[in-house]
Amino acid sequence: MTVHPPLGRIICAGLGPGDPDLITRKAERAIRSARHIAYFRKAGRQGQARRIAEDLLPEGCTEHAMEYPVTTELPFDSPDYIRSLSGFYDEWAARLTALARTGEDVVVLCEGDPFFYGSFMHLYVRLKDQLTVEVIPGLPGIVGCWNVTGTPMTWGDDVLTVLPGTLPDADLRRHMAGAEALAIMKTGRNLPRIRRALTETGRLQDAWLVERGTMPGQRILRLAETDHADCPYFAIVLVHGHGRRPMAEEDLG
């Protein structure tokens, strides 16, 4: 009788917003004990996730760089983009499955929280019915960004609205007009459209641009005072809430 090794696990470690000190203890333990580490990156780049976790990677671990076939070369909703990314996730799901079937665990690194606009979600839906998949939560990038502004993001009954900057202009305006506290992700080359929608809804003067929040090279700018036509991938636009809050004693008397 042939004895097969027990299946390995896929463990996705959420790394938080970028500062390695914000990685959870559970994610750190998983990374330090890993024999196989996988992470997403652009072709020819180190990869942001690997940079965050670099000091935790155990000596001798095998690295699996999952290089995106496209990033911004094609519109995200074009058939070619969808076909290319779908094939990419299919291929890597198969490769990770084959590795796990040899009995090896694989730790996949993911910036922020894996289930919050994370690339790992696309692998998760392909793997979860085939293997044991464990997801270690991480601090979302927006949390790191609003903390570095030094201003509370929501007060009292404020409703927080999170928008991807890839939405059509009309949808951006519609959501912004009714928002109290607002976080806009996926900025990059969408920044001029985001700025225009904020201007048209009267929100521009309250908007902040946080580039590389909690990371080296962090910048915090009032969006109205910048002339950027573009910004890094790791950038978020924030409009803080101004809702109900207890009054200070000096304001009561």
C-alpha positions in Angstrom: 0.0 0.0 0.0 1.3 3.4 -0.9 1.5 5.8 2.0 1.1 9.5 1.0 2.4 12.3 3.2 -0.2 14.4 4.9 -1.2 17.4 2.9 0.6 20.6 3.7 -1.3 23.9 4.6 -1.4 27.2 2.9 -1.0 29.9 5.6 -1.6 33.5 4.5 0.1 36.0 6.9 -1.4 39.5 6.9 1.5 41.9 7.4 -0.3 45.1 8.3 0.2 48.5 6.7 4.0 48.4 6.1 5.9 49.0 9.4 7.3 45.6 10.4 6.7 46.4 14.0 2.9 46.2 13.2 3.1 42.6 12.2 1.1 40.4 14.6 2.9 37.9 16.8 0.9 35.1 15.2 2.0 36.2 11.7 5.6 36.5 12.9 5.7 33.0 14.3 4.3 31.6 11.0 6.9 33.4 9.0 9.9 32.6 11.2 9.1 28.8 11.1 8.3 28.7 7.3 10.3 26.5 4.9 8.4 27.9 1.9 7.6 31.6 1.5 5.5 33.0 -1.3 4.7 36.6 -2.1 3.3 38.8 -4.9 5.5 41.3 -6.7 5.8 43.2 -9.9 8.4 41.7 -12.3 11.9 42.8 -11.5 10.9 44.2 -8.1 11.7 42.9 -4.6 8.0 43.0 -3.6 6.5 45.1 -0.9 5.4 42.1 1.2 8.9 40.6 1.1 10.4 44.0 2.1 8.1 44.2 5.1 8.9 40.7 6.3 12.6 40.6 5.2 14.1 40.4 8.7 11.8 37.5 9.7 12.6 35.2 6.8 14.4 32.1 8.1 17.7 31.2 6.7 17.5 28.6 4.0 13.7 29.0 3.3 12.6 28.6 -0.3 11.1 31.7 -1.8 8.4 31.7 -4.4 8.0 35.1 -6.1 4.5 35.3 -7.7 5.1 37.9 -10.4 2.0 39.7 -11.8 1.8 39.3 -15.6 0.3 42.8 -15.8 -0.2 45.7 -13.4 -1.2 49.0 -15.0 -0.4 48.2 -18.6 -4.0 47.4 -19.4 -7.3 48.8 -18.1 -8.4 46.7 -15.1 -11.8 45.9 -16.6 -10.5 45.0 -20.1 -11.0 41.3 -21.3 -7.2 40.9 -21.8 -6.5 42.1 -18.2 -9.1 39.8 -16.7 -7.9 36.8 -18.8 -4.3 37.4 -17.9 -4.9 37.8 -14.2 -7.2 34.8 -14.1 -4.6 32.6 -15.7 -2.0 33.9 -13.3 -4.1 33.0 -10.2 -5.0 29.6 -11.7 -1.3 28.8 -12.3 -0.2 29.8 -8.8 -3.1 28.0 -7.2 -2.0 24.8 -9.0 1.7 25.3 -8.1 0.9 25.9 -4.4 -1.4 22.9 -4.4 1.3 20.7 -5.9 3.7 21.8 -3.2 1.2 21.2 -0.4 0.5 17.7 -1.7 4.2 16.9 -1.0 3.4 17.6 2.7 5.0 21.1 2.8 3.3 24.1 4.4 3.6 27.3 2.4 3.4 30.8 4.0 2.0 33.4 1.7 2.8 37.0 2.6 0.1 39.7 2.1 0.2 43.4 2.8 -2.5 44.8 5.0 -5.3 42.3 5.7 -5.6 39.4 3.3 -9.4 39.7 3.1 -9.5 43.5 2.5 -8.7 44.2 -1.2 -5.8 41.7 -1.0 -4.5 39.7 -3.9 -4.5 36.5 -1.8 -8.3 36.4 -2.0 -8.1 35.2 -5.6 -5.9 32.3 -4.5 -8.1 31.6 -1.5 -11.2 31.0 -3.5 -9.3 28.6 -5.7 -7.6 26.7 -2.8 -10.1 26.6 0.0 -11.9 23.5 -1.2 -8.7 21.6 -2.0 -6.5 22.2 1.0 -6.4 23.5 4.5 -6.0 27.3 4.2 -5.4 29.4 7.3 -5.6 33.2 7.0 -3.9 35.3 9.7 -5.5 38.7 9.9 -3.4 41.9 9.5 -3.9 45.5 10.3 -5.5 47.1 7.2 -3.4 49.7 5.4 -6.1 52.4 5.9 -5.8 52.0 9.7 -2.1 52.7 9.5 -2.7 55.7 7.3 -5.3 57.4 9.4 -3.2 56.9 12.5 -0.2 58.7 11.0 -2.3 61.8 10.3 -2.7 62.2 14.1 -6.4 62.9 13.7 -9.2 60.5 14.8 -11.0 59.1 11.7 -14.5 58.6 13.1 -16.5 60.3 15.9 -19.8 59.2 17.5 -22.1 57.9 14.8 -19.9 58.7 11.8 -20.3 56.1 9.0 -17.0 55.2 7.4 -17.1 54.8 3.6 -14.3 52.9 1.8 -14.0 53.4 -1.9 -11.7 52.0 -4.6 -10.4 54.8 -6.8 -11.1 52.6 -9.8 -14.9 53.3 -9.6 -16.4 55.2 -12.5 -16.6 59.0 -11.9 -20.3 59.1 -11.4 -20.1 56.4 -8.7 -17.2 58.2 -7.0 -19.3 61.4 -6.8 -22.4 59.6 -5.6 -20.6 57.8 -2.7 -18.5 60.9 -1.7 -21.6 63.2 -1.6 -23.2 61.1 1.1 -20.1 60.1 3.0 -19.2 61.2 6.5 -15.7 59.7 7.0 -14.1 58.6 3.7 -11.1 56.4 2.8 -10.2 56.0 -0.9 -7.9 53.2 -1.9 -6.4 52.2 -5.3 -5.3 55.8 -6.0 -2.1 55.8 -8.2 -3.0 57.1 -11.6 -6.6 57.5 -10.5 -5.6 60.5 -8.3 -6.7 63.2 -10.8 -10.2 61.6 -11.1 -10.4 61.3 -7.3 -9.4 64.9 -6.8 -12.0 66.0 -9.4 -14.8 64.1 -7.7 -13.9 65.5 -4.3 -13.9 69.0 -5.7 -17.3 68.5 -7.3 -18.8 67.2 -4.1 -17.2 69.9 -1.9 -14.9 67.6 0.0 -11.5 68.5 -1.4 -10.5 71.0 1.3 -10.9 68.3 4.0 -9.0 65.6 2.1 -5.5 64.2 2.9 -3.2 62.2 0.8 -1.1 59.7 2.7 1.7 58.1 0.7 3.4 55.0 2.0 1.8 55.3 5.4 4.0 53.8 8.2 6.7 52.9 5.7 10.0 54.5 4.7 9.3 57.5 2.6 6.0 58.3 4.2 4.4 61.6 3.2 1.2 63.2 4.5 -0.2 66.1 2.4 -3.3 68.1 2.0 -4.7 66.9 -1.3 -5.8 70.5 -2.3 -2.2 71.7 -1.9 -0.6 69.1 -4.1 -0.3 69.1 -7.9 0.3 65.4 -8.2 -1.0 63.8 -11.4 -0.1 60.4 -10.0 1.0 58.9 -6.7 2.5 55.6 -5.5 0.4 52.4 -5.4 0.6 52.5 -1.6 -1.3 55.7 -1.1 -4.7 56.5 0.4 -6.9 59.5 0.4 -8.7 60.3 3.7 -11.5 62.6 4.7 -12.0 62.5 8.4 -15.4 62.4 10.1 -16.7 65.3 12.3 -19.5 63.5 14.1 -21.0 63.6 17.6 -18.5 63.8 20.4 -18.7 64.8 24.1 -17.9 68.5 24.7 -14.9 69.5 26.8 -15.7 71.1 30.2 -14.5 74.5 29.1 -16.9 74.4 26.2 -19.8 73.6 28.5 -19.4 76.6 30.8 
